[in-house]
């Protein structure tokens, strides 16, 4: 990443800052703050101090689910999807401003790291984009965020385990009652991706979670082949 490159070659930082002045991803003001989020925006973000229980409104036990798997799991979201965090996420997701993923991941781990480790996850799995959408964007924002989280949690990331087979309208553009049908049957599991690292306890990672139906559809897909999804992590939670 650019930050790591500049830390290795600090003499180039002044030149880069001259050509591309460091601006806050939330308000656009000049800032030298680590993570491209100025102190003013940090103070304005509604940081969430407790995990949010997500409930699967379409939960149906499978034949292999004979243990009474609960229909909810905790979401560890950094903050509420409101100004300035929503602007930070938009810039991260659509404009390639990925540096804030580092500071927000650090915030999540500071707030929830102990609780996350108590769930004994084996791996972080980012919610995948459809290949065509990822090609146009050039990256999957959930994978970038998961990588920053994994480094701090001392966990691994498996970005190949789950993949998207159908391209649908973005969930954020739909009314709440349409999101469940829109996300149905869009994921598949690549069992060959775990050949070198078998796992069974997964935490899903995404940039924004609203109703949670994207994560629950991913959960259902993983449960069908024997995985346990013990939690989710996101940069923001939208009501």
Secondary structure, 3 states (H helix, E strand, C coil): CHHHHHHHCHHHHHHHHHHCCCECCCCCCECCCCCCCCHHHHHHCCECCCCEEEECCCCCCCCCCCCCCCCEEEEEEEEECCCCHHHHHHHHHHCCCCCHHHHHHHHHHHHHHHHHHHCCCCEEEECCCCHHHHHHHCCCHHHHHHHHHHHHHCCEECCCCEEECCCCCCHHHCCHHHHHHHHCCCEEECHHHHCCCCCCEEEEEEEEECCCHHHHHHHHHHHCCCCEEEEEEEEEECC
